[in-house]
Amino acid sequence: NYEFLKLVELFPEVNFVGAHMGGSRYFEELLEGKDLKNLYVDSSLQPASSIERYIEEFGVDRVLYGSDWPWGYQAPTFRATKLACHGDVDLENKIFYQNAKKLLNLE
């Protein structure tokens, strides 16, 4: 069992972000949290295929762009996110900023 998902379940009034889409170690386990509406994921260090899968599983409203800056390079994740959106500008806008704006209550 993935302990992080238990924490997300225990505090439904708190929003959580599964960084790096769980990374290589917890990628599949984090997908099990797709029905937890207080769980978001970010695209840090993920290839386009992983981002596409999370968009499909989590929906377009809970996937966030993540660059891992200042530790990672922004360009590869930016390119991967653009590829995962297949030219859909509305989807790009959601992932690159609208979902984070909503999550952080900046509207």
C-alpha positions as CSV (number, residue, x, y, z in Angstrom):
1,N,0.0,0.0,0.0
2,Y,1.1,3.5,-0.9
3,E,1.1,5.4,2.4
4,F,0.7,8.8,0.7
5,L,-2.8,7.9,-0.6
6,K,-3.9,7.0,2.9
7,L,-2.9,10.5,4.0
8,V,-4.9,12.0,1.1
9,E,-7.9,10.0,2.1
10,L,-7.6,11.0,5.8
11,F,-7.8,14.7,5.0
12,P,-10.3,15.2,2.2
13,E,-10.5,18.9,3.0
14,V,-6.8,19.4,2.2
15,N,-5.5,19.4,-1.3
16,F,-2.3,17.4,-2.0
17,V,0.0,17.3,-5.0
18,G,1.6,14.0,-6.0
19,A,5.0,15.4,-7.2
20,H,6.6,13.9,-10.3
21,M,3.4,11.9,-10.9
22,G,4.8,9.6,-8.2
23,G,8.2,9.3,-10.0
24,S,9.4,6.0,-11.2
25,R,8.9,4.3,-7.8
26,Y,5.3,5.2,-7.2
27,F,4.0,6.0,-10.7
28,E,1.5,3.2,-10.8
29,E,0.5,3.4,-7.1
30,L,-0.4,7.1,-7.5
31,L,-2.7,6.3,-10.3
32,E,-4.8,4.4,-7.7
33,G,-5.7,7.8,-6.3
34,K,-7.4,9.0,-9.4
35,D,-10.8,9.2,-7.7
36,L,-9.5,11.3,-4.8
37,K,-10.7,14.7,-5.7
38,N,-8.3,16.4,-3.4
39,L,-5.3,14.9,-5.2
40,Y,-3.5,16.7,-7.9
41,V,-0.3,15.7,-9.8
42,D,2.5,17.6,-11.4
43,S,4.4,16.7,-14.6
44,S,8.0,17.3,-13.2
45,L,10.5,15.1,-15.0
46,Q,7.9,13.0,-16.8
47,P,7.8,12.1,-20.5
48,A,4.8,13.0,-22.6
49,S,3.4,9.4,-22.5
50,S,3.2,9.6,-18.7
51,I,1.6,13.0,-18.7
52,E,-1.0,11.8,-21.3
53,R,-1.8,8.8,-19.1
54,Y,-2.4,11.0,-16.0
55,I,-4.5,13.4,-18.1
56,E,-6.6,10.4,-19.1
57,E,-6.8,8.9,-15.6
58,F,-7.1,12.0,-13.4
59,G,-8.8,14.3,-15.9
60,V,-7.7,17.6,-17.3
61,D,-8.4,19.6,-14.1
62,R,-6.0,17.9,-11.7
63,V,-2.8,17.8,-13.7
64,L,-0.3,20.6,-13.1
65,Y,2.8,21.6,-15.0
66,G,5.9,21.1,-12.9
67,S,9.5,21.8,-13.9
68,D,11.3,20.8,-10.7
69,W,13.1,24.1,-10.9
70,P,15.6,25.0,-9.5
71,W,16.9,21.4,-9.4
72,G,15.7,20.3,-12.8
73,Y,15.7,21.8,-16.3
74,Q,12.5,23.5,-17.3
75,A,12.8,22.9,-21.1
76,P,12.4,19.1,-21.2
77,T,9.2,19.0,-19.0
78,F,7.8,22.0,-20.9
79,R,8.3,20.2,-24.2
80,A,6.9,16.9,-22.8
81,T,3.8,18.7,-21.5
82,K,3.3,20.5,-24.9
83,L,3.6,17.1,-26.7
84,A,1.1,15.5,-24.3
85,C,-1.5,18.2,-25.1
86,H,-1.3,17.5,-28.9
87,G,-1.7,21.2,-29.8
88,D,-4.9,21.6,-27.7
89,V,-4.3,25.2,-26.5
90,D,-7.2,25.0,-24.0
91,L,-5.6,21.9,-22.4
92,E,-2.2,23.6,-22.4
93,N,-3.6,26.6,-20.6
94,K,-5.2,24.4,-18.0
95,I,-2.1,22.4,-17.3
96,F,0.4,25.3,-17.5
97,Y,-1.5,27.7,-15.3
98,Q,-5.3,27.6,-14.9
99,N,-5.3,24.4,-12.7
100,A,-2.6,25.8,-10.4
101,K,-4.5,29.2,-10.2
102,K,-7.6,27.4,-9.1
103,L,-5.8,25.1,-6.7
104,L,-4.1,28.0,-5.1
105,N,-7.3,30.0,-5.0
106,L,-5.8,32.9,-7.0
107,E,-8.9,33.6,-9.1
